[in-house]
Amino acid sequence: MSCREKFSSRASYQGIHYRILYFFSGKANVVLSHGITKEREVPAKEIDRAIQRREQVKSNFEQYTFQP
């Protein structure tokens, strides 16, 4: 996953800092991989988890898409 393909967003709630890892699937879809409590750097195992989830979504996008 290159720098352009992985992203994280930061949020705080009641003094605890969180990171949400996400990636884009196509031009209009954002997929939230998972959230972790904020550390100085995102651990390699968490990046690997996000990469694995990205590959799952790429292999079968419809399976991971909500259909009302």
N, C-alpha and C positions, 0 to 999 in steps of 0.2 A: 504494500500500500504506500503510495507516494504521499508527500506532504499535501498534494492537491486533493487526495482522495479520502483523507481522514480528517475529522474535525471534532472539536469538543466545545461544549458550552458550559459556562459556570453559573451556578446559582447558590444562594445562601438561604438558609431557613433556620431560625432560632439559634444562630451562632455557628451552625455547622455548614461547611462549604462542600458543595457537590460538583461533580463534572458529569456531563452527559455526553457519551460518545455517539457520533452519528456519521452517516455518509449519504451521498446522493446516489439515487438509482435513476438514471436518465436525467433529463433537464428539469423536471417538475416535481420529482418525488424525493422526499427526505426520509430516511429510515433511521429511527432511534435505535441504536444497538443496545446500550445499557448504561446505567449510572453507577458512579462510585463516589466515595467521599474523597474530597480533594487532597492531593498530596503534591509535593513539589513537582514531580514528574509523573506522567501516567505510566504505571508499571508495564513492562513488556508483555506480561501475561494478559493484561487487559487489552492491549493493542492487538495481540494475537486473537483474543476472543472476538473483537470487533471485526477483524479480517475474516475469521471463520464465518461469522454471521453474514457478512457482506457477500461471501461466496455462496452461501445458502440462498440468499435472496436472488442473486444473479442467476442461479441455476433453475429457479422456479418462482418467478416473481408473483404469479397468480396465487400460489399457495400462501404467500405472506401478505396478501392484499385483502383488506376488509371489504366485504360485499354486503350492503344492507339488504 
